[in-house]
Amino acid sequence: MPMTLRGARVVLRPTVPSDVPSLAAIRATPEVYARWRGGADLVAAVREDLADTGAEHLTIEDSEDEGVVIGMIQWSAEADPDYRHANIDIYLDPAVHGQGLGTDAVRTLARHLITDHGHHRIVIDPAADNAAAIRCYAKVGFRPVGVMRSYERGADGTWHDGLLMDLLAEELTR
């Protein structure tokens, strides 16, 4: 059972069905939709994401404004012991971008994955042109590994590069 995690500025709690409308509204913002998409029915897209039993989904709240959903962070793990690691994905309401809440959410989840789940390595893969996300992840200690060429198809139908970043447990910034 997922637990509630508290960071310096955020609360990460298990996502519940009543979060779906708020998460769909965040996904509908142009900045988030450009990266996460989801078609015409974003409520259905969020529900489909939450139905993925291979990932843990946590709703992000600002600890100063508890109860207000500001985003979602999810993680999954590679179970093969020879390749064991975790990966993270996140989206945050653009209304709170630039306030350090995304950095705190990623750091809080990374700390949990290292401390409570014993992961020695975590990966994240922003779009190569998503400078704000890359800066956020670097503040936590993630380092670029390399560009994954033509990694993801964009809404315009063309392929775009992704940046593979990873974090080793000892590199996590406090």
C-alpha positions as CSV (number, residue, x, y, z in Angstrom):
1,M,0.0,0.0,0.0
2,P,1.5,3.4,-1.0
3,M,2.2,5.8,1.8
4,T,1.9,9.5,2.1
5,L,5.3,11.2,1.8
6,R,6.1,14.7,3.1
7,G,8.7,16.9,1.6
8,A,9.9,20.3,2.6
9,R,7.0,21.9,0.6
10,V,4.9,19.2,-0.8
11,V,2.7,16.3,0.2
12,L,2.7,13.2,-2.0
13,R,-0.2,11.0,-1.3
14,P,-1.8,8.0,-3.0
15,T,-4.0,9.2,-5.9
16,V,-7.7,8.5,-5.4
17,P,-10.6,8.6,-7.9
18,S,-11.8,12.1,-6.6
19,D,-8.4,13.5,-7.8
20,V,-9.2,12.7,-11.5
21,P,-11.0,15.9,-12.4
22,S,-8.2,18.1,-10.9
23,L,-5.5,16.0,-12.6
24,A,-7.4,16.2,-15.9
25,A,-7.7,19.9,-15.6
26,I,-3.9,20.2,-15.1
27,R,-3.3,17.9,-18.0
28,A,-5.6,20.2,-20.1
29,T,-3.3,23.2,-19.6
30,P,-1.3,23.9,-22.8
31,E,2.1,23.5,-21.1
32,V,1.2,20.0,-19.7
33,Y,-0.9,18.8,-22.6
34,A,2.0,19.5,-25.0
35,R,4.2,17.0,-23.1
36,W,1.6,14.5,-21.7
37,R,-1.2,14.8,-24.3
38,G,-4.1,12.3,-23.8
39,G,-6.6,12.9,-26.5
40,A,-10.0,14.7,-26.3
41,D,-11.1,13.0,-23.1
42,L,-8.5,13.8,-20.4
43,V,-10.6,12.4,-17.6
44,A,-10.5,9.0,-19.4
45,A,-6.7,9.4,-20.1
46,V,-6.0,10.1,-16.4
47,R,-8.2,7.1,-15.4
48,E,-6.3,4.9,-17.9
49,D,-3.0,6.1,-16.4
50,L,-4.2,5.2,-12.9
51,A,-5.3,1.8,-14.1
52,D,-1.7,1.0,-14.9
53,T,-0.9,-1.5,-12.2
54,G,2.8,-1.4,-13.1
55,A,3.2,2.1,-11.6
56,E,2.6,3.8,-8.3
57,H,0.7,7.1,-8.7
58,L,0.9,9.9,-6.1
59,T,-1.0,13.1,-6.1
60,I,1.0,16.2,-5.3
61,E,-0.3,18.9,-2.9
62,D,1.4,22.1,-1.8
63,S,1.9,21.5,2.0
64,E,0.9,25.1,2.6
65,D,-2.4,24.6,0.8
66,E,-3.2,21.0,1.6
67,G,-6.1,19.5,-0.2
68,V,-5.4,21.5,-3.4
69,V,-4.1,19.2,-6.1
70,I,-1.1,20.7,-8.0
71,G,0.1,17.6,-9.9
72,M,0.9,14.0,-10.1
73,I,4.1,12.0,-9.8
74,Q,4.5,8.3,-10.6
75,W,7.1,5.7,-10.4
76,S,7.8,2.1,-11.4
77,A,10.6,-0.3,-11.1
78,E,12.6,-2.8,-13.1
79,A,12.4,-5.9,-11.0
80,D,15.2,-8.0,-12.8
81,P,17.9,-8.0,-10.1
82,D,20.7,-7.5,-12.6
83,Y,19.1,-4.3,-13.9
84,R,17.1,-3.1,-10.9
85,H,16.3,0.6,-10.8
86,A,13.3,2.9,-10.5
87,N,11.9,5.5,-12.9
88,I,9.9,8.7,-12.3
89,D,7.5,10.8,-14.3
90,I,5.8,14.0,-13.1
91,Y,3.5,16.8,-14.2
92,L,2.7,19.9,-12.3
93,D,0.2,22.7,-12.7
94,P,1.9,25.5,-14.6
95,A,0.4,28.0,-12.1
96,V,3.0,26.7,-9.6
97,H,5.9,26.3,-11.9
98,G,9.1,28.0,-10.9
99,Q,8.4,27.8,-7.1
100,G,10.6,24.8,-6.3
101,L,7.6,22.5,-5.8
102,G,8.5,20.1,-8.6
103,T,12.1,19.9,-7.3
104,D,10.8,19.1,-3.9
105,A,8.3,16.5,-5.2
106,V,11.1,14.7,-7.2
107,R,13.5,14.9,-4.3
108,T,10.9,13.5,-1.9
109,L,10.0,10.6,-4.1
110,A,13.7,9.9,-4.9
111,R,14.6,9.8,-1.2
112,H,11.7,7.4,-0.6
113,L,12.8,5.1,-3.5
114,I,16.4,5.0,-2.2
115,T,15.7,4.8,1.6
116,D,12.5,2.7,1.7
117,H,12.8,0.6,-1.5
118,G,16.6,0.2,-1.6
119,H,17.0,1.6,-5.1
120,H,20.6,2.5,-6.0
121,R,19.7,4.2,-9.3
122,I,16.7,6.2,-10.6
123,V,16.1,7.4,-14.1
124,I,13.9,10.1,-15.6
125,D,13.5,11.0,-19.3
126,P,12.3,14.5,-20.1
127,A,12.0,15.8,-23.6
128,A,15.4,17.1,-24.7
129,D,14.0,20.5,-25.3
130,N,12.3,20.8,-21.9
131,A,14.9,23.0,-20.3
132,A,12.8,23.8,-17.1
133,A,12.3,20.1,-16.3
134,I,16.0,19.3,-17.0
135,R,17.0,22.1,-14.5
136,C,14.5,20.8,-12.0
137,Y,15.9,17.3,-12.1
138,A,19.5,18.5,-12.0
139,K,18.8,20.3,-8.8
140,V,17.9,17.0,-7.2
141,G,21.1,15.4,-8.5
142,F,20.1,13.8,-11.8
143,R,22.8,13.9,-14.5
144,P,22.4,13.6,-18.2
145,V,23.3,10.2,-19.6
146,G,22.6,10.9,-23.3
147,V,20.1,12.0,-25.9
148,M,17.7,9.3,-27.1
149,R,17.2,10.3,-30.7
150,S,13.6,10.4,-32.1
151,Y,12.4,9.0,-28.8
152,E,8.9,10.2,-28.7
153,R,6.3,11.2,-31.2
154,G,4.9,14.6,-30.6
155,A,1.4,15.9,-31.1
156,D,2.5,17.2,-34.5
157,G,3.3,13.6,-35.6
158,T,7.0,14.1,-35.8
159,W,9.6,12.4,-33.6
160,H,11.4,14.3,-30.9
161,D,14.5,13.6,-28.9
162,G,14.4,12.7,-25.2
163,L,17.2,13.1,-22.6
164,L,17.9,10.2,-20.4
165,M,19.0,11.3,-16.9
166,D,19.9,9.2,-13.9
167,L,20.6,9.6,-10.3
168,L,22.7,7.3,-8.1
169,A,21.7,7.1,-4.5
170,E,24.9,8.9,-3.3
171,E,24.2,11.8,-5.6
172,L,20.8,12.7,-4.2
173,T,20.9,16.3,-3.0
174,R,19.4,17.1,0.3
